[in-house]
Amino acid sequence: MKAAKFNQIVESRLKKVRKILENRAKDYGKNDDRLYTFNEGARYSNWTPAQTLDGMLLKHVISYKEILADINAGRTVTRKRFEEKMGDLINYYIIQEAVMLESGLIK
């Protein structure tokens, strides 16, 4: 793949990530706490926010693995499904970075 095409993919993904994370802030944030859902989930589950997020991330990892299984079995995967799952994974890893840094356990 030529560098220009790769850079185009990167820029497109970064725009999507920003848009989704901004929109999700309205759904999952509260009182200006962008990590509210994960902090609240931790309170309910007696897990850390990072563990809570990891549990939520797992469903996206499984879905991604299913996409790979479909491809390996010769089944067609729509671009929409693939791009949505890639976005989910990227977004959750970004949120996990924020959760981990907020915990103070990462120096």
N, C-alpha and C positions, 0 to 999 in steps of 0.2 A: 504494500500500500504506500502510495506517495505521501510525503509529509503534509502536503496541502490538504489532502483528503482526511488524514488522521487528525490534523488540527481542526478541521471543520467538524468532525465528530466530537472532539473535546469541547469546542465552543458551544455546540448544540446541547450537549449533555449538561454543561455548567449552567446554561440558561434555564434548562428544565429543572435542575436541582434547586436553584434559587427560587424559582416560581413555586415549586411544590412545597419547599420548606417554609416559604412565606405564607402560603395558603394554609398549610397544616398548623401553623402557629395559632391561627384563629380557632381551629378545631381542638387542638391538644394542649394549648397553653392556657394559663389562667393567671390573673393578677401579675402580668408581665413576667411570669416564670415559663420560659420556653420548654423547660423540662418537667413541667407540672405532672403530666400523665405518668411519667416514669417514677418521679418522686412519690406520687400518690399510690402508684402500683406497689412500690416498695413498702410503703406504710401498710397496705392491706395484706401483702404477702409475707412480710417479715424477711424479705430479701433486700439486698442493696439495690439502688436504682440501676446499677450496671447489670446485675443479674436479672432484674425485671426486664430491662431492655433486651437482653440476650434471649430471654424466652420469647419475646415478641418477634425478634429478628429471626428466630429459628423457623417460623412459618414461611418467611421469604426465602431462606436458604433451601428449605425442602422444595418449594415451588420452583426455584432455579434448577435444582437437581432433576426435577420432573421434566423441565424443558430440555435439559441435556439428554435425558433418557428418551424423550420423544425424538429428538434429532438423531440419536444413535440408532433408533429403531426405524428410521426412515420416514417418520411422520413430519408433516409440515408444521412449523411454528410461525405464527403471524408476527410480523415486525412489531405490531402494537403490544402484544403479550410480552415479547422479549424486551422491548424498551421499557415497558412498565416495571418488569421485574428487576432489570438492571438499575433503574432509578430507585426502586425500593431498597435494594441492597446498599447502594451508594449513600442514600439518605440515612439509613439506619446506622451505617458505620460513621457518618459525620456526627450524628446525634450521640453515638456511643463515645466518640472522642470528647464531646462536650460534657457528657456525664462523668467520664473518667477524670477529666481535668477539674471539674467542679468538686469531685470527691476529695481532692487534696492529696490523694494517695499516689498520684503521678507527679513527679518533680522534674 
